[in-house]
Amino acid sequence: MRVTIRVQPGAGRAAVGGRWTDPRAGAMLTVRVTERAIDGRATEAALRALAGALGLRRTQVLLVRGATSRVKTVEITTPPVDEPALRTRLDHLLAAGDPDGTTSTTTG
């Protein structure tokens, strides 16, 4: 399953949740990290934070696109039987910043 995230490096505190909407890319899950965007530190911190928020191991969250961009595409590997629960968790995290909870972050 692929998910698009928007990383906010240098945040006051780390957090996963909320929605960032881009006119071209659509809705993305927001991942805030305290690390600065230097030498891939913010990217690695974002992948760790996303894995933790989803209850996964870091090795199950792989960067597909966006190594040097704030907008990143990640591949989440999980057994097919676990995918419905994962989609529900992702939608819950996205709805943390979406009052009506109608936007989905998942593709594929």
N, C-alpha and C positions, 0 to 999 in steps of 0.2 A: 504494500500500500504506500502510495506517495502522498506527502503532505508538504504544503508550502508554509514556511514560517518567515517572520520578520524579526530579526535580532536587533535589540537595542543595547549596544555595549555601553559600559560606563554608567549603568543605572545605580541608583542608591542602594537597591537590594535586588536580589535575583528573584524572578517570578515567571511562571508560565501560565498564560491565560489572557484572554481578551482578544479583540479583533482589530486588525488593521486592514483597511480597505483601500485598494489601489484601483484606479479606473480601468487599467489594462489587465492586471493580474487577478483582480477580484479580492475576496476575503482571505486573510492569512492569520494564522495563529501568532500571537505576539509572545516572544521569549525575551525577557529582560535578564541581562547578566552584569555582574559588577566588573568583570574583566574588560580591559580596553581592547580595541581592535588592532592589536599589534602581534605580528607573527602567528596569526591564527588562534590566539588565545581565546578570543570572544567566540569564535566558531566552535571550538572544542567545548567550551563552557556551555554554550547553547545546546549542543548535542547531548551533553551529560544531563543538563537540566530537563530537557524534553524526555529523555529516557526515564529519569527519575519520576517525572510527573505522570508518566504512563505506566509505571511499575515494570519497566523493562530493563534489561542489561544494556549498557552503552553499546555493546557490539551488535545489538539489534537495530540501532539507529545509524544509518549510513548517509553521508553527504553525497548527493547526486550532482547538484549544481549550485553555484553561488559561493565558492570558497572565499572570494574577496568582496562579496556583496552583502548588504543587509538582508536582502531577500534570498532565501535558500530553499532548495527542494531537497527533501530527505526521503529515503526509502526506509520504511519500517518493516522488518521481517518478523513475522509471527506465524504460528501454525494457523491454517484456515479456520479451525474451530474457534480460535480466540479472536478472530477479526470482528465479529459483531460487537463484542464488549469493548474492543479497542476503538471502534468507530463511535460508540456511545461516549466513551471517555474523552475523545477528541472533541466531539460536539459540545460536551459539558465545559471543557476548557475554553473553547471559543465563545460560548455563551456567557462566560464570566464577564465579558465586555459587551454583550449583545442582549439588550433588555428583553427582546421577544424570543431569543434563542432559535431563530429560524435559519441561520446561515451555517453551512457545513464546510469543513476544511479539507475533507478527504476526497481523493480522486483515485481511480483505478481499482 
